[in-house]
Amino acid sequence: MRAQVPRSLSWSLSHYIPIQCMLAAMQEQEMANEGNLVAWCKRERESLQMQREMLQSGKFHILKDEGSGQIDTTSESIERITANINELDAILADYEASAPRA
């Protein structure tokens, strides 16, 4: 008597090829997502750089209401923005170092 193999477990060459195509498509999507992430990092860095320049120039201030009046927290904001820029720079540097060379 021959054992029946469930359809979900039976593999053939016709099943193998579409899976390979799906894997290739998934890899392409991952690369596209990675490119989108890198583009976002660059745009975000530019935006943060502009914010920091405006705060450093004195054109804008960040005020926090502590209940007893407003307190200027511009310097803390500049420090936080600088830290965020440095983090984005590190992410972009890691990406550039690991990106395949053409």
Secondary structure by P-SEA (a helix, b strand, c coil): cbbbbcccccccaaaaaaaaaaaaaaaaaaaaaaaaaaaaaaaaaaaaaaaaaaaaaccbbbbbbcccccccaaaaaaaaaaaaaaaaaaaaaaaaaacccc
